[in-house]
């Protein structure tokens, strides 16, 4: 029997199932890889927002990571919610010693605007975590938080990417989903530029979009695609997931991670 590619997510839990570890593992299953997890925090979360956050100790995060990587191995890692400077530094040190491609989703706030990263952790993200990234995938709010660059239009995306790349990731994927018009993202390593465009779907149920995209990129990297190929394939996957987003509870519902199963 053949073992599928191995992908590890290091992120927080979303009790509502739309984002975080839950979204990551659903994405990995949908894309044909074996998903594994290191839990960094537990949230009490639903379609209306985040109602509580309990961070795990750094020793617990380190032990989970070592248990998986030392025994099973890993072919790509995705990071999400890390919440504190201590956890950012702990995870960055683990990633630097692993040698697998790393996709960093520098989660700052939830879809509902709830803070998921302490202000004191921003410098650790810039100086410790981003330098470990094969691909960093900030949205426009996270770009502003990390670099101070405000993106008002598509023309601002190269400047935002340059600011993110200055912290050391090999590639920056600047997600322009908050801009008006079509959904446009810019992937660049400072030399090549890849513009990714997709129609914008009129669907408010988009909880988990960032987690899903980053996990999809990691999954495709583990399957052997190049960074531009992996990002393009992930964009296609997440566009379908957004189109299939469904209502859940009284607020913002999740994207549909299993849309490809039903599309056939």
N, C-alpha and C positions, 0 to 999 in steps of 0.2 A: 504494500500500500504506500502511496506517495503522500508525504507530509506537505501541506500547503505552506506558502510563505508565511513567516511569523512576524506579527506587528504588535508592538506594545504601546498602549496609551497610558500616559501619566497625567491624571486629571481628577477633577472633582466629580462627585455623584449628583445627578439630577433626579430627585425622587419622582418627578413627573414623567421621566422617560424620554424627554425630547432633546436634551442636550447632554453635555458632559460625557462621562464614561459610558452611559447607556447609548447615546447617539454614536459614539465611537465604535462600540462593539457591533451595533446593528449595521453600520456602514461597512465594517470589515467583513462581516458575514456576507453581506450583499455583493461584495467585490471579490470574494473567493479567497480570502486570507484567514489565517487563524489569529483571532484577536486575544490579547492578554492585557491585564490591567494592573496599574499601581494607583491606588486610591490616595488622593492628597487631602480631601476634605469631604464631609457629608453636608449636603444642603437640604433644608426643608423647602421644597420648591414646587410650584404648580403653574398653571397657565396664567396666573395673575401676578406672579413675581416670586422673589426669594424671601422666605420668611425666617430663615435662620441658617447660619453657617458654623460648622464645627471643624476646625482644622486638625488634621492628624499630626502627631509628633514626627519630627524629622527622622528619628530612629525607625519608626514604623514604615515610613516611605522608603527609606534606604533598605530595610530588610525585605520589603516586597520586591523592590527592583532587583536586588542581588539574588533573591530566590528564583526569579524568572530567568534572568540573563545568565546566571552561572550554570543552571541546569539545562534549560530549554534552548537558550540562545534567542537571537532576534535579528531580523533583517531590515527593520525600520522602526523608528520610535516617533510618536507624536506626543507633544506636551500641550496641556490646556491650562486649566485653573491651578495656579500654584500659591496664590493668596498672600504669602508673606516673604520677606527677604530671606529668612532662614531656609524656607522650602526651595526658593529659587536657587540659592547657592548650593544646597544639597543636591538638587536634581541636575544642575549644571555640571557639578563635579562628576556625577555618575555618567552623564552623557559624554563628557569629554574623554572618558576612559573606555567607551563602548565600541566606537568605530563603525557603527551603523549610520545610515542616513537619518537625519533628525528633522522633523517638521515642527516648528515652534509657532503655536497659535498664542500670541501674547494677550491672553484674556484679561481685560480690564474691568468691563462692566457686563451685566447680563442684558438680554434682549429688552428687559423692562427698565433698564437704567440702574439696577442695583450694583453697588461696587463689589468686585470679586478679587481685587488686588489692592493691598495696602499701599498708600502713597509712598511709604518708606521703602517699598520693594522695587520701585521703578529703576533706581540706579543699578540694582543687582540684575534686573532684566537686561538693561543696556550693556553692562560690562561683563556679566558672567554667562547669561543664558543665550542672548542673540549670537555671540561668537561661536556657539556650538551648532548653530542651525545650518542645515543644508538649504532649507527654505523657511523663511519667516512669512507669516500670513496675516498681517494686521489689517483690520478695517480702518476706516478713516478716523473714527474716534480714538482708536488705539495709536494710530500714527501721530495724532495731535498730542496725546498723552505722553508718548515716548520722545517725540522729537520737537514738538511745538509747531510743526508745519500744519497749516490749515488748508485743506483741499476744498476748493469751491467749484471746480470744474475739472473735466478730463485733462485739460492742459496742465493742471497742477500735479498730476500723478507722477511724472518723471522726477520732479523735485522731491516729492514725498519718498519715492523709492530710493533716491540718492541719500536722503537723510537716514533712512533705515539701514541701508547698506554700510553707512559709515560706522555702524556698531559691530560689523563683522560677519553677518550671515553671508553665505555664498550667493544666495538668490533672495530677492524680495518679491513677494506677490502682494501688491497693493490692491485691496478689494474695493472697487468703486460702487458697490451696491447701494450706497446711500445717496448717490448722485441721481439727478433727474435723467429721464430717457432710458436707453437700453442699459442692461447690466454689463458694465465694462470693467475689466481688471487689467492691471499691468504686471507682467512678470519680467524681471530683468536681473542680470548679474553685474550690471554696470557697463557691459559691452553689448550684449544682445538685448533686444527688446521684443517681447511677445505680447501683443494686445489680444485679449480674449473677450469676445462679445457674445451676448446671448439676449434674446428677447426678454423683456421684463414681464413677468406674470402678475396679473392683478389678483394677488392672494395675500392676505394679511397673516396667514398662518406660516410663519417662517422661523419659529423657534428652533434653535440648534443648527442654523445654517453654517456658522463659522466652524463649529466642532466637526460637522459633517464634511465640509470641504477639506479641512486639514487632515482628517482621518483618511479621506479618499486619496489625497496626494501621497500620504505615507503608504497606503495599501498598494498603489500603483508603483511606487518606488521599490517596494519589496518584491513586486512581480517582475522587476528588471527594466522598467521603462526609464528613459532619461527624465531629467527634471521638466523640460518643456513638454514632453509627451505625457508625463504623469499629471501635470497641472491641467493640460488641455482635457485629458480624460476625466479628471476630477470635476472640472467645470461642467462638462456634459452631464455627469452623474448628479451633481448638486442642482443643476437647472431642472432636471426631471423631478428631483425630490421636492423642490420648491413648487413646481407646477402641481404636484400631488398633495401639498400640505393640507391638512384637514383640521376642522374645529375640534377642540378638546377643552372641556371645562368652560369657564366664563370669560377667558381672555384670549391670548395668542396661542394657537395650536402649533404642533410640530410639523416639520417637513416629513415627507413620506420616504423613509429609508428603504422600504421594500418595493418602491414603485417599479423597479425592473422586473420583479417576479410577476407582478400583475400586468405589466405592459405586454407580456407574451401571451 
